[in-house]
C-alpha cells in the first residue's frame, strides 16, 4: 500500500482486465502464457489477468471463483471490487455497490457502497469478505465508511456488514488485511496507517476491539529502509516508505496469528487464545490489556521488508511477497528459527502485493507496482496497469533456505 498523500481527482477511466487466453479460473494451474523462471528460482509464473488500474487484493473461493479489488488511491476507479469472469471484470456484488465516487461522496452513502477497498478474502465457510478502510488516497476516513462486509456467494448479495467506529478505525487508520478463524467466529485485521495496530472482530456479535495499538511489533521499524533497484525508495519530497502492520497470516489450526510491517524485517506471532474474550468482555483497560498481550508476542524470524503473507492450506508453509527484489519467499514454520528461501525471483513481479490460494493449492499473487505509482514518480499515469499471476509451489523439500 502507498504512503499518505493528498487526494488527486482525475476523470474516471474505464476499468478493464485482459484475461490471458487459456487461464483456468477453476483454481487449477493455468497453462497459457507461462514462462521459465530466471535461474536459481523454484517456480513458474503464469499471467492470469491484466488490469488498467492498481490492484491489491485477490482471493479464490472454494469453487474456484476469482475476486480482486482496486483501491481508490490516486484515481477515482469505476470498479472497486470485481469478479474475474469469462474473460471480463464484473463489478461485485453489483454495479450499485461500486457506484461511490469521490466527486459525489455526499450523494452516495458510504456504509453500503465501496469507498476504498483494500482487501478481499474468502472465509472458511466459502463466502467472500470485503475490507473497506474507506480512506481514499490514504487520506481522511469517509464518515461511516470503514467496514467489513460478507458476501454470500450463493446469492451474490451482502449477508453481513460490520461497521467500525472511531474506537476501531480512528482518523489516520488504514485497515489493511484480514484472516478468519477456522470456526468462522473471529476475524483478525491489521491497521497499516499512521499508528499501527491489530483489530479483533467477534463475527457473531459484530463487536470489534483494537489491540497492540502503537506496540513496537505493529509499527514501522526505524532501522529499516525500503529500497528498490539498490536505492532507497523515496517520494519526491524525500520521505521514504512508512507502512505499519500490513501482512497477516493465520495458522491452519487457527491457534497462531502472524503479522509484520512492510517497513520492517521481523515476523511476529501471538497465540490466538491470548485474544479470546477480549472483544466481548473487554474487562481490562486497553493499556493494561495491550501490555498483557505484548508479553505473549514471539519473534518468529526475519523476512525483510514484506507486504503479503499467506500460510498454504496444502503444505503449511508461509509464503511472503518481497517488494524490494521482485520475489516471493517461503518460510518453513515447522522448523523453528529456519531462514526464508527465495522461491521465485522475476522482474515482472513489480511490488508483489497480496496472495490468494486456489482449491488445489495454486497460489495467486497481485503486482501493484507501488514503486511505479504517482506517489513515487510524479509523472506516472493515474491509471497504472497491473497484473494477476499464479504459480504452483513445488514440494516443500524443493526450497532451500539461504
Secondary structure, 3 states (H helix, E strand, C coil): CCCCCCCCCCCCCCCCEEECCCCCCCCCCCCCCEECCCCCCCCCEEEEEEECCCCCCEEECCCCCEEEECCCCCCCCCCCEEEEECCEEEECCCCCCCCCCHHHCCCCCCCCCCCCEEEEEECCCCCEEEEECCCHHHCCCCCCCCEEEEEECCCCEEEEEEECCCCCCCCCCCEEEEEECCCCCEEEEEECCCCCEEEEEECCCCCEEEECCCCHHHCCCCCCCCEECCEECECCCCCECCCCEEEEEECCCCCEEEEEECCCCEEEEEEHHHHCCCCCCCCCCHHHHHHHHHCCCEEEEECCCCCCEEECCCCCCEEEEEHHHCEEEEECCCCCCCCCEEEEECCCCCCEEEEEECCCCEEEEEECCHHHCCCCCCCCCCCCCEEEEEEECCCHHHCCCC
